[in-house]
């Protein structure tokens, strides 16, 4: 986690790209959440208090625009499922090849992320642990609560959560 904490900017945020001058709300929420969840930082640590102020100044987690960030927040019980995912019927995966929307014409990279997200959203799945920080203080009351960096590591996490949504045991070999 020291890499995450080292990427922290003086303006109390994290940026998405190195050449950006200012922080990014979605990236800042992800970093804040991961540092708290891991136990590396505490909500009372001065940098975390400043990061919280930054996140709230940008409208809170309701203003997060990254779909992956919003999915992780929903899958871990921090917010509602985003309509951008939950409104897509799972049956879209079964459309025939001649249909105007052919799931198998999507890039493999897209499919490995979208499939578990669709499964979890269809089940309105969320899971929490005793270590999960509560981000409800980052929700702005005037903003709807349902309102990353891309890597294959996130697709692994998403698929594990999707398997849990499909009632796989937490100790199943595909998950452990």
C-alpha positions in Angstrom: 0.0 0.0 0.0 3.0 2.3 0.3 2.7 2.9 -3.5 -0.9 4.1 -3.0 0.1 6.4 -0.2 3.1 7.7 -2.1 1.0 8.7 -5.0 -1.0 11.1 -2.7 -0.8 14.7 -3.9 -0.4 17.8 -1.8 -3.9 18.9 -2.7 -5.3 15.9 -0.7 -6.1 13.7 -3.7 -4.8 11.1 -6.1 -4.5 11.6 -9.9 -5.4 9.1 -12.6 -2.4 9.9 -14.9 1.1 11.1 -13.9 1.0 14.0 -16.3 -2.2 15.4 -14.8 -1.8 18.4 -12.5 -4.9 17.8 -10.4 -6.4 14.9 -8.6 -9.2 12.6 -9.9 -12.3 11.9 -7.8 -12.7 8.3 -8.7 -9.1 7.5 -8.2 -9.1 9.4 -4.9 -12.1 7.4 -3.7 -10.4 4.1 -4.7 -7.2 5.0 -2.9 -9.0 6.3 0.2 -11.1 3.2 0.4 -8.2 0.8 -0.2 -6.0 2.5 2.4 -8.8 2.3 5.0 -9.9 -1.2 4.0 -6.4 -2.6 4.2 -5.8 -1.1 7.6 -2.7 0.8 6.3 -4.4 4.1 7.2 -7.0 5.2 9.7 -9.8 7.6 9.1 -8.3 9.9 11.7 -4.9 10.1 10.0 -4.2 13.7 8.8 -3.7 12.7 5.1 -7.0 10.7 5.2 -8.9 13.7 6.7 -7.6 15.9 4.0 -8.5 13.3 1.3 -12.0 13.0 2.8 -12.3 16.8 2.5 -11.2 16.7 -1.1 -13.7 13.9 -1.9 -16.5 15.8 -0.2 -15.5 19.0 -2.0 -15.9 17.2 -5.3 -19.4 16.0 -4.4 -18.7 12.7 -2.6 -19.0 9.2 -3.9 -22.2 10.0 -5.6 -20.2 12.0 -8.2 -17.8 9.2 -9.0 -17.8 8.7 -12.8 -15.7 5.5 -13.1 -17.9 2.5 -13.7 -15.4 0.2 -12.1 -15.2 2.3 -9.0 -19.0 2.5 -8.8 -19.2 -1.3 -9.2 -16.6 -2.0 -6.5 -18.5 0.4 -4.2 -21.8 -1.4 -4.9 -20.3 -4.9 -4.6 -18.9 -4.0 -1.2 -22.1 -2.4 0.1 -21.0 1.2 -0.1 -23.6 2.4 -2.6 -26.4 1.2 -4.9 -25.7 -0.5 -8.1 -25.1 2.0 -10.9 -27.8 2.0 -13.6 -25.2 1.9 -16.3 -24.6 -1.7 -15.3 -27.8 -2.8 -13.4 -30.1 -1.8 -16.3 -28.4 -4.2 -18.7 -30.3 -7.5 -18.7 -28.1 -10.6 -18.1 -29.7 -12.2 -21.1 -27.7 -9.9 -23.4 -25.0 -12.5 -23.1 -27.3 -15.0 -24.9 -28.1 -12.8 -28.0 -27.4 -14.7 -31.2 -24.4 -13.7 -33.4 -26.6 -12.0 -36.0 -28.2 -9.7 -33.4 -27.1 -6.0 -33.7 -25.5 -6.3 -30.2 -23.2 -9.3 -30.2 -21.5 -9.8 -26.9 -18.7 -11.8 -28.5 -17.7 -8.9 -30.8 -16.7 -7.0 -27.6 -13.0 -7.2 -26.9 -11.9 -9.9 -24.6 -10.7 -7.3 -22.2 -14.3 -5.8 -22.0 -15.9 -9.2 -21.6 -13.7 -10.3 -18.7 -14.9 -7.2 -16.8 -18.4 -6.9 -18.0 -19.5 -10.5 -17.4 -19.0 -10.6 -13.6 -20.4 -7.1 -13.3 -23.6 -8.1 -15.1 -23.9 -11.2 -12.9 -23.5 -9.2 -9.7 -25.7 -6.4 -10.8 -28.4 -8.9 -11.8 -28.4 -10.3 -8.3 -27.9 -6.8 -6.7 -25.0 -8.6 -4.9 -23.0 -6.9 -2.2 -20.7 -8.3 0.5 -19.0 -6.7 3.4 -16.5 -7.8 6.0 -15.8 -6.7 9.5 -12.8 -4.7 8.2 -14.9 -2.8 5.7 -14.7 0.9 6.3 -18.0 2.8 6.2 -18.0 5.5 3.5 -21.4 6.8 4.1 -19.9 10.0 5.4 -18.7 10.6 1.8 -22.2 10.6 0.5 -23.6 14.1 -0.1 -27.2 14.3 1.0 -28.1 16.5 -1.9 -26.7 13.8 -4.4 -28.1 10.4 -5.1 -25.9 7.7 -3.7 -26.1 5.6 -6.9 -25.0 8.4 -8.9 -9.8 3.1 -12.2 -7.5 2.2 -13.5 -8.2 -0.8 -15.7 -6.3 -3.9 -15.0 -6.9 -7.6 -15.3 -6.5 -7.9 -11.5 -9.8 -6.1 -11.1 -11.5 -8.7 -13.4 -10.3 -11.4 -11.0 -11.8 -9.7 -8.1 -15.0 -9.0 -10.0 -15.3 -12.7 -11.0 -14.8 -13.8 -7.4 -17.6 -11.5 -6.3 -19.8 -12.8 -9.2 -19.2 -16.4 -8.1 -20.3 -15.4 -4.5 -23.3 -13.7 -6.1 -24.1 -17.1 -7.7 -24.0 -18.7 -4.2 -20.6 -20.3 -4.5 -19.1 -21.2 -1.1 -16.5 -18.7 0.0 -14.0 -21.6 0.3 -14.8 -22.9 -3.2 -11.5 -23.7 -5.2 -12.4 -21.1 -7.8 -12.5 -18.4 -5.1 -9.7 -19.4 -2.7 
